[in-house]
Amino acid sequence: MKDLKEFTIPFVGLKLGKHQFNFELKKAFFEHFEYDEFNDAAINLDVLLEKMSTLLEVTLTFDGTVNVACDITNEPFNQVIAGTYKFVVKFGEEYNDENEDLLILPHGSYEVNIQQYIYESIVLAMPSRRIHPGVKDGTLKSDILDKLEELSPKAIDEEAPEDDKTDPRWDSLKKLLTDK
């Protein structure tokens, strides 16, 4: 996968201390990763890079909305999303990204690409069930909701026969449960 240049941060010329970077993420960012569950996206991303003598600390803070389909009605809605993710960049013999909170770059590296960390932190911040707010409060009018209501099983009380008579053959077995 090709790296997106805007998410490559050259740290070699930065002074020791904290540095702030801001990005706006749209649907095209997620299409780069072939992720098609978002109809649209408007996410503000703040990257805080703290450069130290032997390592870099990166904090990703994001908030915004993504337009997704409801899991119940398939109606599109804007899902609010927010989160924070921190990871450390150290230097070693060879590139290693096996640990999700630690990225090891080869000695002599002068830049770090953070696009994969951005993508993963946002996708993992999504709720597992995406339910339209109108479904929760009952204000959404949808043909699918009407059909689900029509096909839902009725309460047992409505269908239960009114006579409480049981088969006499079972009465003697029920006595076994109460005998001591």
C-alpha positions in Angstrom: 0.0 0.0 0.0 1.3 3.4 -1.0 1.9 5.9 1.8 -0.1 9.1 1.8 2.5 11.9 1.9 0.5 14.3 4.1 0.7 11.8 7.0 4.5 11.4 6.8 6.0 13.6 9.5 9.7 14.5 9.0 11.0 14.7 12.6 14.7 15.2 11.9 14.5 19.0 11.7 12.3 19.4 14.7 13.6 20.7 18.0 13.2 18.7 21.2 9.8 19.2 22.7 6.1 19.2 21.6 4.9 19.8 18.1 1.3 20.0 16.9 -0.1 18.9 13.5 -3.7 19.1 12.4 -5.5 17.1 9.7 -9.0 16.9 8.3 -10.0 13.4 7.3 -12.6 12.8 4.6 -14.0 9.7 2.9 -11.0 9.5 0.5 -8.7 8.7 3.4 -10.6 5.5 4.2 -11.0 4.6 0.5 -7.2 4.5 0.4 -7.4 1.6 2.8 -10.3 0.1 0.8 -12.6 0.6 3.7 -16.1 1.2 2.4 -18.4 1.1 5.5 -18.4 4.9 5.7 -20.7 6.8 3.3 -18.9 10.0 4.2 -16.5 11.3 6.9 -15.7 14.6 8.5 -13.1 14.0 11.2 -10.7 16.5 12.8 -7.4 15.0 13.8 -4.9 16.6 16.1 -1.4 15.0 16.3 0.9 15.9 19.2 4.4 14.7 18.6 6.8 15.0 21.5 10.4 14.7 20.4 12.9 13.4 22.9 16.5 12.6 22.5 16.0 8.8 22.0 12.3 8.5 21.1 9.1 10.1 19.9 5.8 10.1 21.7 2.8 10.5 19.3 -0.7 11.2 20.6 -3.6 11.1 18.1 -6.8 12.9 19.2 -9.8 12.8 16.8 -13.4 13.9 16.8 -16.1 14.3 14.2 -18.8 12.3 12.4 -18.9 9.5 10.0 -22.0 8.7 7.9 -22.9 5.1 8.3 -25.8 2.8 7.7 -27.9 1.8 10.7 -27.6 -1.9 11.5 -31.4 -2.3 12.1 -33.0 -0.1 9.4 -30.1 0.5 6.9 -30.9 4.2 7.1 -27.8 6.4 6.8 -27.0 8.7 9.8 -24.1 10.6 11.2 -22.3 8.7 13.9 -20.4 10.9 16.3 -16.9 9.5 16.8 -14.1 10.6 19.1 -11.0 9.1 20.7 -7.4 9.3 21.6 -4.5 6.9 20.8 -0.9 7.1 22.0 2.1 5.2 20.7 5.9 5.5 21.0 8.4 5.6 18.2 11.9 4.2 19.0 14.9 3.5 17.0 16.5 0.1 16.5 18.3 -2.2 14.0 15.3 -2.7 11.7 11.7 -1.6 11.1 9.2 -3.4 13.5 5.6 -2.6 14.0 4.5 -5.9 15.6 3.5 -4.1 18.9 0.6 -1.8 18.4 1.9 0.7 21.0 5.5 0.7 19.8 6.9 1.4 16.4 10.6 0.7 15.8 12.3 2.6 13.0 15.8 1.8 11.7 18.6 4.1 12.9 19.1 7.0 10.5 15.3 7.4 9.8 14.3 11.0 9.4 10.5 10.7 9.0 7.5 8.6 10.3 4.3 7.7 8.5 1.3 7.6 10.9 -1.5 6.8 8.4 -1.9 3.2 9.5 -2.2 4.2 13.2 -4.8 6.9 12.3 -6.9 4.5 10.3 -6.8 1.7 12.9 -7.6 4.0 15.8 -10.6 5.5 14.1 -12.1 2.3 12.8 -11.6 0.6 16.2 -13.3 3.6 17.9 -16.5 2.9 16.0 -19.3 1.3 18.1 -19.9 -2.4 17.3 -23.6 -1.7 16.8 -24.6 1.3 14.8 -28.1 2.3 15.6 -29.8 5.3 14.2 -30.8 7.8 17.1 -34.3 7.8 15.7 -34.7 4.1 16.4 -33.6 4.6 20.1 -36.1 7.4 20.8 -38.8 6.2 18.5 -38.9 9.2 16.2 -37.6 7.5 13.0 -40.4 6.5 10.6 -39.2 3.8 8.2 -40.8 1.1 6.2 -38.3 -1.4 7.6 -39.2 -0.6 11.2 -42.9 -1.0 10.3 -42.3 -4.4 8.8 -40.1 -5.4 11.8 -42.9 -4.4 14.1 -45.4 -6.3 12.1 -43.3 -9.5 12.0 -42.2 -9.4 15.6 -43.5 -12.2 17.8 -46.4 -11.2 20.0 -46.2 -11.4 23.8 -46.8 -14.9 25.2 -49.6 -13.5 27.4 -51.7 -12.6 24.4 -51.6 -16.0 22.8 -51.8 -18.2 26.0 -55.1 -20.0 26.4 -57.2 -18.8 29.3 -57.9 -22.2 30.8 -55.1 -23.2 33.2 -56.0 -26.9 33.1 -53.0 -29.1 32.6 -52.9 -32.7 31.4 -53.6 -34.9 34.4 -50.8 -37.3 33.5 -48.3 -34.5 34.3 -49.8 -33.8 37.7 -48.2 -36.8 39.4 -44.8 -35.9 37.9 -45.1 -32.4 39.3 -45.6 -33.9 42.8 -42.2 -35.4 42.6 -40.6 -32.0 42.4 -42.3 -30.9 45.7 -41.9 -34.2 47.6 -39.1 -34.3 50.1 
